[in-house]
Amino acid sequence: MAEISYNLIFFISLLMSTLTTTDSQPSLNSVEQESVYKILDSLNSDISWRSLFPDDLCSSAPHGVVCGYTTLPTETDPGTVNILELNFGYVSDHNPNPPCNSNSTIPDPFIFSSFPYLRKLFFYNCFTQRPVSLQAFSQFGSGLEELVFIDNPSLFGSLTEVNGDVKYLKRLVITGTNVSGEIPDGFCDLQNLEELTLCRNNFSGKLPENLSNLKTLKILDVSQNGFVGNIPASIGYLTELIKLDLGKNQFSGEFPASMKGLKSLELLDLSHNNFSRNGIPLFLSELSKLKGLYLSGNDLGGVIPVIWGKLKGLNGIGFSGLGLVGDIPSSIGLFLVNLSYLGLDNNKLTGKVPIEFERLTNLNELNLKNNNLSGRISFSAKFVSRVGKKLRLDGNNGLCADERVIRSFHKVNGNLGKLKVCDMVENSKSALLHVSSSSSTGHKVGHIVVVMFVWLLI
């Protein structure tokens, strides 16, 4: 145990964030210094923080505790330093914040009011067993710009409890927690908000109608919650939006046509909801900056529209389980040269697999399983080798390939299903065609004999 403790102390000492001390350097005030110690002790009492960092924390502090000048020094005044960032929860060797333990908690719901110049508060995997209310983080100075909670399953409460002065908030990230309730309308008055990420929680209700107030919003991610209702039409006025992820909720209705106004959008994920059976919307062709488009798990129906000429930047398409019918457009292979993932599985697609997919030199996953595709597969061995086991063709009984091609496929891919040999299939169809087209019995017999003889020679 002594060796473990020594190693722990040595490790933390190496992670110290140092600030060169001079005669004119100001010291952190005692209120903030003591408050940092209290928080560290509450997050991990196994470590003697006061012994490891006994001096001024703006001269020598754990990584993650960041100071900065709030009053610049002059010739006669050393200036003032304050805590600007508090980052807790060890992430990696590149981001070695003070580690938390299973008993982590917050000592005082008003403790963060001790840091009037705090800009960022970050917790990663800290509140894992002992319940901690979001209300413990309700008091901040007006300068807070980032409030981040990642993978804290014991954190609970609602956004109404974040009632401090957060008018300058730019990032609100709450993921992997037990926080619940609705998004208050008041959150849409945060005029500086650039990121609202609330994925993997227990949120519910509808999205606020006044979303359009968030003029500076670039990221909206509320995936994996229990949100319901329609997408507000006002969402189309978030013209700065780069990422919109509403996946794995219970949204319903139609995609609002106003979404064509999201000209800056690069990622759109509406997958696994209950959207109406109105097909893939044509306005998607106007979102020319899209790189990822994911609609899987909504029974939209219809055909795959030919909209790809303006979407050349796409690198991922998820259209699985949409109830799609008809052929796969060859234009996907002609225009989407950056495509790396294409999921069209579990639909009702018919026709051939476009040979133009060979042109997609960046493609490393192609899933076409469980459709009604038919005809000859003509992919080269090079293409199959590159895509490997992520080429899924099983569940399409009408597909076939040359025997030589099938053998090369199975060397690198076990997901092809019972792929038939095209020569056998096509010749049998040819035989039936000749028989049915002959007008006399003699001619029928003659054709049958000729076809059977050629078949035997093959």
N, C-alpha and C positions, 0 to 999 in steps of 0.2 A: 504493500500500500504506500509506503514511503517513497518507493521509486516512481509509482504512478503519480503521486502528488507532485514530486519534483519535476517529472516530465511535463505535467500539466502547467506548472508555474513557468517552466522554461519556455514552453510553447507559447503561452499567452504573452510572456515578456517579449518574444520575438515579434509578436503582432502589434506591439505598441506603436501608436501613432505619435511621433515626436515633433516638437516644435522648438526651434533653436531659441534658447533663453538669452536675453540681453538685459542690461541694467534698466533699460527703458521699457521692457515688455510689461504690459499690464497683466494682472492676475484675474482669474475667474472669480466672480463674487461668491461668497460663502453659501448663499441660498441655493444657487444653481449647483455648486459643487456637492453639497449635502444631498440634494434631490437626485443627482445622478447616482450617488452611492446607494441611496435607498432603492432606486429602481433596479440597479444591478443585483443587490442583495435579494430582492423579491423574485427576480427572474432566475437566479442561480445562487443559492445560499451555500453551495458546496465549494465555492471559490472565495478566498479572502481578498476581495477587491480593494479594500482600504490598505492592506499590506502590500499588495502588488503595485498599486498606484497611489502612493501616499502624498505625492506632491500636487501642485496645481495641475488640474486636468487639462488646461489649455496648453500646458508645457509637455505633459506626458499622460496620455490617456489610452484606454483600449481602442483598438480599431473599431470604427463605427460611431465613436463619440467625436463629433467634429465641431471645432470652435472656429470663430472668425471675428474680424473686427466689425463692430457696429458703430464705433466712433473712431475715425482715422487718427493716427498719431500725428502730432506736430512737434515743433522744436521744444515747446514748453509743456506739452501734454502727451503722455504715453498712449492715450486713446483708451478704448474700452473693448474688451472681448466678451463674447457670450456664446452659449451653446446654440449652434445652428442646425445640427442634425443628430438624431439618435437612432441608430440602426442596431437591432438586436436579433439574435438567432443566427448561429453559424450557418453559412451558405456554402462556402467552398474555400479552398486555399487562396483563391483570387479575391474573395470577399469574406474575410475571416472576422465577422462580427462577434461580439461576446455571446457565447452559447447559452441557451436556456436549458432548463431541465423540466421534468414532468410535473413539478410542483409550482411552476411559474405562475405568478399572479401580479397584480398591481397594488402597491401599498396604499394609495390614496387617490380617489377620483379627481382630486383637485391638484395633484402633483404636477401635471403638465402646465398649469398656469404659472409655475415657477420659471418657465422658460419663455420670456416675452418675445424673443427673437427666433424661436424655433421655426425652421422652414420645412423640415422633413422628419416624419416619425415612421419607422419601419419595423415590423415584427414578422419573422419567418419561423414557423414551426415552434412557437413558444407555448401557446396555450393548448395543450394536447389532452390533459386529463382533468385538471382543476377548472371548474366553470368560471369564466370571467365575462362580465357584462360589458357591452360596448359603451355603456354609460360611464365606465371608468376613463373614457377618452373624450369626455364631453367639454373640457375646458382647455382652450388654446389661445395663444396670442393671435392677433389679426394677421400675422405674417406667415401662417402655415400654408405651404404650397403643396405638400405631398403627404398623404395619409395612406399607408400601405399595410395590409394584413394578408399574408400568404400562408395557407395550410395551418390554420389554427382551429382545429375542429371543436374545441371547447369554448370558443368565443360565441356569445349569443347576444340577443337584443334586436333592436331595429334601428333604421337610419334616423328616426325621429329623435334618438338619444344623442346624436352628434349635433348638439345645439350650440356649440361654441361659435366664436367669430371666425368663420372659415370663408369669408367672402373672396379671398384671394386664392382659394384652393385651385390647383391645376390638375392634380392626380388624386383620384380616389379609387383604391384597389382593395377589394375585399373578396378573396377567393378561398374556397375550401374551409368554410366556417359553418356555424349553425345560426348565423344571422338570418332573420326572417322579416316578414311584413312587406309592405309596398314601398315603392320609391316615392317619397313625399314630393308634392308639387313644388315645394320651396327649393328643392335641389336644382330645379331648372332655372333658378335665378342666379346661379353661380356663373357669373359672366366670364370668368377666366378659366373655367374647367375645360381641359383638353383631353382627359382620359377618364372614363367611367367604366371600370371593370368590376363586375359583380357576379362572376361565374362560380358555379359549384357551391351554391348556398341553398337556402330555403325560402327565397323570396317568392312572392305570389302577387296576385292582382294584375291590373293592367298597367301598361306604360303610360306615363303622364301625357296628356294632350298637348302640353306646352313645351314639348321637347325642343321646338324650334327656337326657344330662347337661348339655347346653348350654342351660340354662334361660333364659338371657338373649338367645339368638340371635334376631336380627330379619331378617337377610339370609343366605341360603344359596344361593350361585351357583357351581355346578361345571360349567357348560355348556361344550361344545366341548372335550371331553377323550375318554378312552377307558375310562370307568368301565363296569362290567358288573354283572350280578346283579340281584336284586330291590331295590326300595326298602325299607329297614328299617321294620318296623312302628313302631319307636320314634320315627320322624319325626313321628308324629301328636301327640306329647307336647310338641312345640316350640310352645307356645301363644302365644309372643310373635312368632312368625315373620310377617313382612310380605311377604317376597319369597322364593319357592322356584323356582329355575331349574335344571333338570336336563337341559335340551335338548341335542341333538346329542351323545349318548353311545351306549352300547350296553346300556342298562338293559332288563330283560325282566321277565316275570311279570305279575302283576296290580297295580293300584293298591291299596295297603292301605286297608282300610275305616277304619283309625285316622286317616286324613287328614281325616276330617270334624271332627276336633278342632282343626284349624287355623283357629280362628274369627277371627283377626286378619289372615289372609292377603289381600293385595291383588293380587299377581301370582303366577300359577301357570303355569309353562312346562315341559311334559313332552314337547315336540315332538321328532320325529326320533330315536326310539329303537326298541326292539323289543318293546313291551308287548303283552300277550296280547289275543286277539280276543274280548273280553268286553263290548264296547260302551262308550259314554260312561257313566261311573259316576253313579248318581243322587245320591250323597252330595254332589256338587258344589253342589246346591241349598242346602245348609246353610252354605256359605261366603259369607255374605251381604255381606261387605266386598270381594269380588273386583271388580277393575277390568280385569284382563287374564287371559284364559283361552286357552292355546295348547296344543293336543294334536296338531297336524298331523304327518303322516309316520309315524303308527302305524296298523297295519291292525287297528283296533278293531272295525269292522263295526257292525251294528245300525242303529237309527234315531236321529234327533235327539230326545232326550227333552224332554218339556214340563216344564221345571224353572225357567222364567225369571221367574216371579212374585216370587221372593225375591232375584233377582240384578239389581236395577234399577240398580246402580252400574256395571255392566259397560260398558267403552268399547272393548274389543277382544276378538274371538273368532276363533281360528285353528283351523278344523276341516278343513283341506285334506288330501286323500289318506287319509281314514280308512276308506274302503270303506263309507260310509254309504248306506243305502237308504231308500225311502219319501219322504214329503212333507216340505217345509220348514214347520215350525210357524208359523202366523201370529202366535202369541203373542210371537215374537221382536220383531216390529214393534210389538206392543201395549205391551210392558213395558219394553224396553231403550231408553229414551228418550235415554240418554247414549252410545249406541253410535256409534263413529266408523269402526270397521273390522270387516268381516265376511267371512271367507274360508271358502267352502264348496266350492271348486273341486276337480276331479278326484275326484269321488265317483260314486255311482250313484243320485243323487236323482231322483225323478220328481215328476209333478204340476206345478202352476202356481207361478209366482213370486208370493209373497204381495203383494197391493196394499198391505197394512199397512206395508210398508217405506217408503212415502211419509211415514209419521209420524215416521221417524227423521231429524229435522232436523239432527242433528250428523253424520250418516253422510257420509264423504268417500271411502270405498273399499268397493266391493261386488264380490266375485269369485265368480261362479257358473259359470265356464267348465267344459267337459268333464263334463257330467252328462247326464241324460236328461229334462230339464225340457221341458214342452210348454205350449201354450195362449197366450193373448194377453198381451203385455206392455202394461201400461196406465200406465206411469210418465209423469208430467207432464214437459213441457219444462224446467220449473224444477228438478225433481229431477235430470234428466239433465245439465243445465248445471252443477249443483253438484258432482255426483260426477265428471263429465267423463270423461277417459280411464281412470279407475280403476273404471268400470263394465264388468265383463267378463262377457259372455253367450255368447261364441263356444264352439262345440262342443256346442250344444244344438239339434239339428236340428228338434225339434218346436216351438220357440218361434216366435211370429209377432207382428206389430204392424201397425197401420194404416199405409198408405203415407205419409200425412202425418207420422205419428210417426217412421217410419223415416228420412225425409228430415231431420227435426230432430235425430234421434240422430246421424246421420253428420256433422253440422256440427261436433260437439264430441267425437265418439267414433269411433275406428276399430277398437274391440275387440268389435264386436257380431257378427262373423262374417256368414254369409249369412242374415240374418234375413228370413223370408218375410213376404209381405203376407197378413194374416189374412183379408181379404175373399175372396181367391182360394181359399185353403185351405178355409175354412169352407163356401163354396158348393159346392166339389167334393165335400166330404163329405156335404153335404145332398143332392146329386144322387144319390149312391150309396145313401143311406139311403132315398130315395123309390122308387128302382128296386127295391130288394130287398124293400120292404114291400108292393108291389102284388101282387094275387092273380091278375090276368089279364093276358094279353099286351096287350090294348087299353089297359088302365090303365097298364101299364109304358110303352108308347109315349107315351101322353098326358102322363104325368109327365115323361118325358125331354124332350118338346117344350116343356112349360111351363118346366121348369128351365132349358133351354138358352136360351129366349127371354128369361127374366129375367136370365140371366147376360150375354147380349149387351147388354141395356139398361144393365147396370152398367158 
